[in-house]
Amino acid sequence: MNSGKSSRERSRSELETAGGSKQGRVRIFAIFDVEHDGDLYELLDAQSGRPGSGFEVVGGSQTSQDTDAWRASVRRRIRNSDQVIVICGEHTDESPRIHAELLIARDEEKSYFLLWGRREIMCTKPIGAEAAEGMYSWTPQFLHDQILFHRRKAARDAAARSLRKVTPSGH
């Protein structure tokens, strides 16, 4: 059935209604190198405020010592998001904080992807990133498509986990 909308309009509409927040926008936690890439976080946050972005930045990396309290705070903030974006910069591979946040996101089973933060320089993956994980160019259309893709994947994964929890009666 054709709704008269282009595939781009349909995917934007789907993204805007797929999120878990009150506004139907996907809630993003941004992992980034606080010492070097704060401007990239600000850019992502500004992009989320544009009409039709379909996402909102609900939190991000903060300067802090790696303590149990810090880890608990990061875990709570990641848990309150729908997805995680890792903004990669020139020094991302040198940051133990980014590595710790990435491990927490994995532990919380949050969908994430790596975003190439700076076009003009070589960006690096975080410590612990899988070799097969791509680092993707940062364009508005790509960001939209990746958020939608990871939202769909997270929904499928959640459905599969809930099915595994169901046990046959009488066993």
N, C-alpha and C positions, 0 to 999 in steps of 0.2 A: 504494500500500500504506500503510495507516494503522497507525502504531506504537502508537497509543493515547495519544500525547503531544500536548499542545496545540502550536500553532505557536510560541508563546513558549518552551515547553520544548524543542522541536526546535531553534530558533535558538540558545538558550543552550548546548545540547549541541554543536551544530555549532561555535559560537565556541570552546568549551573544547577541542575537538579540532583546530581549524584552525591554531593558533599554532605557531611554530617552536621554542619552548623545550621543555625536558624535561618540564615540567608540562603542556604542551599549551596554554599561555596565550599570548596575543598580546603580544609585547614592544614596549613603547611608549617612544619618546624624546619628552620634553616640551620644547617651546620656549616660553619665557615671559620676561617682563621681570623680571630678577633684582632690580633696585632697588625695584620696586613690587609685584610679584605673587608673591613667594616663598610666601606663605600659600596661594595657589591651587595651586601645585605640591604643597605638603604635603597639601592636600585631595585632589588627584588620586591621589597616592601612597597615602593612607589608603584611598581608595575602591578602589584596586586590590587591597588586602589583604582586602577583604570576601569571604566565601564566595560563589562563583558569579560573581565579577566577569568572569572570562574573560581578564583582561589583567594585566600587571605592568609597572610603570614601571622601566625598566632604565637610565635616565639622563635628564639634563635640562640646561638652560642653566646656565652657571656664570659668575661674575664673573671676567673676564680681559681682557687687552688683545688687540686684533685683530692677531695675529701669524701667521706661517706655522705655527708650532708649535701655536697655538691652533686654527687652521683644520684642521690634520691631526688633532688630538685630537677635535674635533667631528665631522669626517668619519668617523673610526673608530667613534665611539660611535653615530652615526646609522646607519652601515652595519650595526652589530650589533643594530639594532632591526628589527622587522617593519613598524612604522608610526610616524608622527609626529603628535602633537597640538600645535597652536599654541594656547596659552591666551592669549586676548586680554583686555587690561585697558584702563584709561583712557589709558595712555601708550605702548601698543604701537607706535603709528605714529611714535614719536620714537626708537625704538631701532635703531641700525645693527647691533647684535649680533643681534637677532631677524631682521633682513633677511638678514644673512650666513648665519645658520643655515638659514633658509628656502631660500636659494639652494643651499646644500649638500644639503639634503634633496631638492630637485628634481633636482640633478645626480646624486644617488645613486638617482634614480627611486623614491623612497619615497612611498607613498601618505600623504596628510595631510589634515587638516581643521581648520578654525578653530572654536574653542570660546569662546562668550561667557562670560567669567570672572566678571563681577560683575553681578548682576541690578539693583542699585540705581543704577548709573551708566552713562553712555554708554561703551561699549568701542569701541576702534578696531582696524582691521585693520593688519597690519604693512606697512611699506614694501614695495612690490613685489607685494603680493597682487593677484590678478586681480579686476577689477570684478565679474565673474560669480560669484566664490567667495562662498558664503554663510558667515555666522558664526552658529553654531547654539547654541541654549539648552542649558545644562548640566543635564541630568537623568540619573539612572542608566539609565533605559530608552533615552533617546536615545544616550547614550554607548555602551551595549551595541550598539544597532542600527548606529551609524556604524562602530564597530570591525569588526563583522561585514561590513557592506557594503564597506568599504575592503579587508578581507582577501580577500573574493571577487574584487573588482576587481583587486587585485594579482596574484592567482593567474591570472586571465584574461590580464592584460597580460604576465606572465612566459611563459605558454604561447604567446602570439602572438609574442613576441620570439624564443623558441626555434624556432618554425616558420619565421620569416623567416631564421634562420641556416642552415637546411637548404637546400642547393642541389640541383637535380636532377642525377642522375648523368650523366656524359658531357658536361657543359657547363662 
